[in-house]
Amino acid sequence: MAQTEPGDQEADRPAFEKRSLAAQAMGRIDPATRAVVPPLHLSTTFLRDPDNGYASGYSYARPDNATVRECEAVIAMLEEAPAAMLFGSGMAAAAAVFGSLAPGDHIVVPQVMYWGLRRWLGTEAPLRGWEVEAVAMDDLDALRAAIKPGRTKLAWIETPGNPLWTITDIRAAAEIVHGAGARLAIDSTAASPIHTRPLSLGADIVMHSATKILNGHSDVVAGVLATARLDATWERIGSIRSGSGAILGPFEAYLLMRGLRTLHLRVAAQSTAAAELAQRFRRHPGILAVLYPGLPEDPGHAVAARQMEGGFGFMLSIRVRAGEDAAIATAARVRLWKRATSLGGVESLIEHRASVEGAGSPCPPDLLRLSVGIESVEDLYADLDAALRMAG
Ligand code: PLP
């Protein structure tokens, strides 16, 4: 890590905290200009050396890019990983993990998961010869029972799981999965590397839709994987990214790196606000239930308290007591919350998920998904309270 000035005694210096490294995007100073914010590398091609080699390590922009690498270094640091790889979207990152599997492989996935990935697997798995089995991942016995030793090659988990915020015990799942010789990959988008570091709990690969809290400003579509080790699977995933042209563009990587500088502040503020709203909404007469792992009565709370640090995330869902029509009417009547899909941005979003997820979704029709941003908690509460009262 280029953190030092010439003459510094690096060995004698204390290690910096992650938030310090992220705030400075690893603190690299551009050697040519001494710029504190690194330049954006847009070139798609690079001059060959007279000896026919590429000593810089760059030859063409589809396999690799310097701005992408700089951004990957920040995420690898946050995930305590030896390497991270950026993709053009969260779906492209997930697809690369599944793409490393072979026909005939058995895969276990959660019943509660990002609906787009469930739908993609539903289309792709039969074409590619993968056998996909969905289990209730908050029930470790169900996971154990689903594993087929020798045939199961991958278990995919998502915790907290979108949109019910179901919690899976990562450490216990890793033990079960590894015991059968399979790998554990995790969609950790809703936890962020601030609340959970899945690799330290035994996961092999962690994935984020970086479109969400990592970027945080709803202006970049990106995905990332971080690995526990530099092995043949990681190499294969790298060749899938390069061969299929799934790398993130440099401008998006630059914006994402800017977002990462404030990740700690945003996650702290958004999770604190989500926890406060969850507490207040659980007493609201118009709300049947609040789904949030930070609430003591939540079925996932004990595990979440063990594996999440510094909060329980910025996502929660509410079930509207008067039913589906009232839920849709509530979303229609808010003024500050924005009626839109996605999550993790600084602006708070509300969405009637059943309308989006369609058949096969475990999402109840009266559910509204809330992504909590950085606005005033009082304003957010008052706006939704007024909408609930008008709708109910
Ligand atoms: N995983 C989760 C939990 C998501 O919410 C999303 C997108 O909403 C994805 C994965 C897919 O990410 P992207 O939209 O960046 O492809």
Residues whose N, C-alpha, C, O or C-beta is under 5 A from the ligand:
A	BS01	PLP	S89 G90 M91 Y114 N162 D187 T189 S209 T211 A222
